[in-house]
Amino acid sequence: MKNSVKEILSSEDYLSKEILIAGWVKTFRANRFIALNDGSTINNLQCVIDFEKYNDEFLKKISTGSALEIKGRVIESQGSKQSVEVLVNEIIILGESDPDNYPIQPKKHSLEFLRSVSHLRTRTTTFSSVMRIRSSLSFAIHTFFQNNGFYYVNTPIITASDAEGAGEQFKVTTLNFKNSKSGDHSKDFFGKETKLTVSGQLEAESYAMSMGKVYTFGPTFRAENSNTSRHLSEFWMVEPEVAFLDLKGNMNLAEKFLKYIIDYILEKNKDDLDFLEKRLLDEDKLKPKEKRNELSLIEKLNFIVKNNFEKITYDQAFEILKNCKPNKKKKFKYLITEWGADLQSEHERYLVEKHFKSPVIIYNYPAKIKSFYMKLNSDNKTVRAMDILFPGIGEIVGGSQREESYDILLKRMHEFKIEKEELWWYLDLRKFGSAVHSGFGLGFERLVMFVTGMSNIRDVIPFPRTPQNAEF
């Protein structure tokens, strides 16, 4: 059984012991010092070889990117950059790497270039850190829900319904394009028009109405022709649904959930966070003062964990934004003048970063800017929806109390031009034992962006899918 680099560097138990490790060469200096990394940690393990034991032909085969297996003894390091190092007794070259063609050289590469070699970019310190944090966040999400009595539900990727009513779905068909466009899907694979899902929420609701507390965590798809740094065509959603839970309970659940998973990363991924924070601080030094981040990465995460979330209605947010006067240097690009307007990221960030100086939950939104399934309030103008706002990013979670009345839901579907026949089963939930229930959705990649400080969503998912890009 091979040891991992993380094990060796994090425990004194290995000192003076013989170990067996395997990994990839980050650098090879003076035909003597190999910096080896196996992906288990941000830190490299220095392996020291006696170059007189090996001929030049063999040593030339060891270069950046080579895969090696090394046997040796762990000793206290003679250098200042590491606490221990390995005296190599035996070295086996598992796979060579042509130094003239290997794209991940020991120098700084642009993020844009690294997207073109996504299959290799986790060999870099930045991307290995991001993906370790992504893995830890995924584990923390499952741990939170499992520890709080939720059941994990796998909802369909192929669906006949549009959960959001926006029409931005990818069609799934075995027909040729000509027949597919005709609208006749009776001869199609599923016998009807089907699409890739934009959300597992509706199916999760059906399970919550029999199992109480469930969550879905899986891939979703949106055919929105948007090439911004915040949009993907394929992305992952976390969507818990809870029976007998109202809007207030839903907001409290979401706050508890977010604090738990971010606190988990602060504890478990300290080395990765420290590196990413330093990276961001170095980037900030190159920016004009007015464009620098007010909070460091770790300060931003602690901002979430250590502050209570401020809860305000849309009406209250509207009044604050309508009457606020940002300073002359920084004005709102989009002025808030009419009630019912959807809030922009700049408005959300102002509420969090300037006005309240804490995370904010806005609830009771105008019905006309929210989805059909959200619970209509008695004023017939607002719905029991909520959005959670974070610094630097704005909205990170959206949720609501779901409409439990059959008649009102049917009316809302009609307003959104959603056919009754399309969601007959969803309406059934309101006919047989309907009850108050709530849930929320978290875009997983948005969360990874927030926790890692990465500014482009393409850099927090292994192989990004965007318009005109389905490489790898």
N, C-alpha and C positions, 0 to 999 in steps of 0.2 A: 504494500500500500504506500503510495507516494505521499509525502508531506506537502502542505501548501505553503506558499510564501507568507501568507497571513499568519498561519500558525507559528512559523519559525520566528517572525518578527515581533509577535505579540506575547510570547511566553518565554520566560527564562529557563523553562524545563528542558529546552533543546540545547542549552549551552554545553559544549564539550561532547555532544552526542553525534553519532553518525546519522546522516539523513539521506533520503532519496527524493529529489524534486525534478519536475519537468516544467518548462515554460518557454517563453519567447525572448530573444535577445533584444533589449532596448538599445544598449550601446556596448561596444567592445573596445576598450582602450589599452594601448601599449602592449598588445598581445598578452595581457595579464588580467585585466579587470573586466568581468562580464556583469552587466546589470541585467538581471533576469526578472521577468514578471509573468505570472501565470493567470492574471486576471482576478485573483482573490482579494487584492488590495491595491490601493493607489501607490504604495511604496514598492520600490524594486529591492531585490536581494542581491547584494554584491557577492560574486563568486570569484575567488582568486585562484588562478591556475599557475602552475610552474611551467612556463613556456619552454623550458629546456627539455621537458619530457615529450614535447610534441614537435613534429617537423612543420616547416613553413606551409607546406601544401595543405596539411590538416587545418592549421590556424586560419588560413585564407577562406576556408569554408564557413567560418563562424563570422556572421555579419548581422546587422540589424534586421530583425524579422525571422532569423533562423530559429528552429525549434530544437531544444536541447534536453537531454536527460543527464542529470548530474548526481553523482554520489560524492559525499564529502563530510567534513566535520565542522560543526558550528563553533566559532570562537568569538571572543570579544574583538570588535573592529579596531584597527589601528587608526582609521580615519575618523573625522568628526561628523560626517554626514549620516552615519548609521551606527547603531549600537552593536550589531553583530554582523559577521560575514561568514562565508563558507570557504574553507580550504578544500579545493577540489582534489579528489583521489582518482575519479574516473569520469570521463565525459563522452557522451554518445550524441552524435548529430542525427536527430530524427528527421529533420527536413531542412534543406538548404534554402536560402533566400538570395536571389540575384541582387546584389547591392546597386546595380545600375538601373534596375527596373522597379525595385520595391518602392511604392508610392509614399509610405509612411516613414520618411527620414527623420532623424533626430533634430528637427528644427520646427519653427512655428509654421503651421499651415492655416489657411483661411477656412472658416466653417463651410463656405460655399464649395471649395475644392473637396473637402472631406465628405460632403454629401454625394459627390460623384464616385466616391469609393466607400460607400456605406458598408460594404462587406468587410472592410478592413479598419474602419475608423475607430472601433473600440480598442484598437491597439494603442490609441493615444490616451494620455492621462485624462483629458477633459471628457471624452466620451465614455471611457470606462467608469469614471466617477458618476456621470449622469445615469448610465444604465444600471449601476449598482444601486443607486438611489431609487430608480424606477422599480427595480426588483423589491427593494425593501418597502416601498410604498404599497406595492401590490400585496405583500405579505401582511403589512399592518392593516390594510383594509379588510382582508379576510379575517384576520385575528379579531378586530373590533367587532365585526358582525357576529362571528361565531361565539365570542365571549358574551354577547348580549342577546343570545337566543334567536338569532336570525337563521333562516335556511337558505342555502345557495341554490338558485334556480337558473338553469340554462335555457334562455329564451331563444326563439327561432331567429336565424339570420335571414332566411327567405320568408317573406310575408306577403299577404294580399292587401294589407291595410297600411294607411299612412298615419302614423301616430301623431305627427305634428301638423298635418293638414297643409303642408307647405308645397307639396308636389315635387320636391327636389330629391327624387329617388332614382336609383339605378334599376333599370328593367332587367328581369331574369327571364330568358326565353331560349327555346331550342329552335324556334322558327327563324327563317331567313328574314332579313330586315324588311323586305317588301311586304311579306305577309304580317309581320309583327306590327307594322304601322297601320294596317287595315283595321285593327281593333278586334279582330276575331281570334280569340285565344282558346276556342273550344278544342282545337287540335294541338295545343301547346302541351308541354310536359306535364304541367299541373292542371290543365283543363281550364285555367283562368289566368288573368293577368297577375303576375307576381313580381316582387321587387326586393331589393336588399333593404334591410330594416334601417330606420333612422333612430330607433329606440326600442328597448325591451320593456318599456314601462307598462303598456296595456296588458301584456301577457303576465307581467309580474303582479299587477293588480289582481288578476283572476286567482293567482296562487295565494296572495295575501288574504283574500276573502275566504280562504279555507284553512290556511296554515298560520295565519296571524301575522308573522313577521318574516319577510323574505327579501333577498337582494339579488340583483343580476349584475354581472361584471363581464362584459364581453364587447366584441367589435361591433361598430355601427358605421353606416355609410351615408354620405350626403353628396348628391350630384350638383353641388353649388360651384359655379365656375368662378371661384375666388382664389386669387394667388397671393393673399396677404400672409404675413408672418404668423397669423393666428388661426388659419384654416387648413384642415386636411380633408381629403375625400374619404379616408378610412381612419377611424379613431375609436377609442375605447371609452365606454360609459359605465359608470357605477350608479345603479338605480335601486335604492331600497324602497320598499312599500310596506306600510304597516296598517293593519286593521284596527279600528277603534281609537285612532289617533287623530286629534284635531290639529289645526294650524299651529297653535302655540306649542304643542308637544313636538310637532315636526321641526320647528325652529330650534327647540332645545336639543333634539336629537342630532341635527346637523351640526350645531356648535360643538357638542360633545365629541362627535365623530371627527371633525376637522382638527380639533385640539389634540385628540389622541394620536392621529397618524403623523402630525407634524412633530409632536413631542417624541414620538418613536424614532423619527429620523434624526432629530437632534441628539438622541442618545446613541443610536446604533451606527450612524454614518458620519461620525465627527471628522475623520480624516478627509473624506470626500468633500464635506461641506467647507472645511478649512481651505482646501485647495481651490474650490470654486469661488469662495469669498475673495481670496487673494487675486484670482483671475479677474473678478469684477472690479476690485479696487484698482488694479493696474489699468483696466480699461477706462475707469472713471477719471484717472489722472490725465488722460489724453483729451477729455471733453472740456468744454467751457464750464465754468463754475455753476452757472444757472441750469445746466443740463445734467449735472451729476446726481446720483442717487442720494436721497436724504438718509436712508437707512442702509446699512450693510446687509448682506444676505442673511447672516445669522441674527442680526437685530430684527430684521423683517419677520423671521420665523418666530422669534420670541415675542414679537408684537402680537401675533395671533394667539400664542399659547398663554400669555400672561394677562391679556386684556379680556374683559367681558365684552360680548358683542352687543353693540347699541342697536335697539330695535325701534324703528320708526315706521309710520305709515307712509304710503306714497304721497298723501296730502301734505304731511309734514315735510317730506323731502322736497316737494314741489315749492312750497313756500320759502324754504331755506334757499333753494337754488334761484328762484325768481327774484328774491330780494338781496342776494349776496352780490358783492362788488369785488371781484378779483382785482389784484393790483394791476397797475398800468402795464407792467411787463408781461403779465400772463392773464389774458382774457379768455373767456369761453369762446370756442370757435362756433358752437351751436348754442344760441341763447334759449333759455327756457321761459316761454311767455304764455303758452296755452296749456291748461290742464289736459292731461291725456297723452301728452307727448312721451315717447319712449326716451329713457335716459341714456345718454352716451357715456362712453368710458371716462371722459374728462369730468363729467358731473359726478359719477360714482366715486372716482378717485378724490375729488374735492371733499366729498362728504367724509371719506375715510381718513385722508391724510391731513386735511386742514381744519375741517369743522369739528368733528368728533374726536379725531386722533385715536381711533379704535376701529376694529372691524365693525361693519354695519349690516344689519338685516332690514331691508325695506319690504313691507308687506301691504296687502290690500291694494293691488294694482288695478288700473282701469281695465275693464273686461275686454275692450276692443283691441288691446295690444297683447293679450294673453290667449292661451290655447283653450279649445272648446271644453276640455274635461275638467277645468278648474271650478271649484265651488263658487257659485254666484252668491254674493252678499245680498242682504235684504234691501239695500238701496238700488239694486238692479243696475248699478253702474260699475261696481268693483267686484273683483274675485279674490278669494283667499289664497293668493299667490305670494311667494316670497323669493327674494334674491339675496344672496350673501355676497358682500363686497369686500375685497381685500386690497391692500396698498399695492400700487404699481401695476395692477392688472384689472381692477374693477370687478365685475361679476365673475364668480367662480362656481357658484352653486345656484340652481334654480329649482324651485319646488312649489308644492301647493297642497291644500286639502282638496281631495277629488270630489266631484259632484256625485252625490249618492242618490239624488232624485231622478227617477226614470223620465218623468215628463220634462223637467228642466234640461236634462242632458239631451233628450231628443230635440228640443227646441234649439239648443246651442249647436247641435250637429247640423240642423237645417240652416242656421245662420252661416255656418262655415262651409255649406254645400257638401257635406259628407253624407253619403247615402246610408240609410238605415240598414239596408241589406249587407253593406260592407262590414259593419260592426255589430251585427245582430247579437253575437256572443258577448260583446262588451256591455250591451244594453241588458242582457240577461242577468248580469251581476246586480242590476238595480231591481230586478223582479223577484229574485229568490234570496231573501235574507240580506237586503242591502243595509249598510251601516256606514257611519263616518269612517273614512280612511284617508291616509296622506302618504306622501313620498317626495323624494327629490332626486335630481340628477346632477352628477358631477362628471365633467369632462376630464378624463384621467390625464390626458396630455397637458391640459391647462394647469392641472395641479403639479405635474412634474416640472413644467416651466417655472411655476412660482417657487417651488422648493429648490430648484437648481440655479435659478437666476438666468437661465438661457432665454434669449430674446426671440428665437424663432422656433415655432412648433415642430418644424422639420428636424430639429436637432434633439428631440426628446422621445422619438419613436424610432425603433430599429431601421425600418425601411419605409420612408414616407411615401404616401400615395397622394398626389396632387394633380391638378389639371395638366395634361400633357406629360405626366411622369409616373410610370409604373415600372421603373427599373428594379432589377434584382428579384 
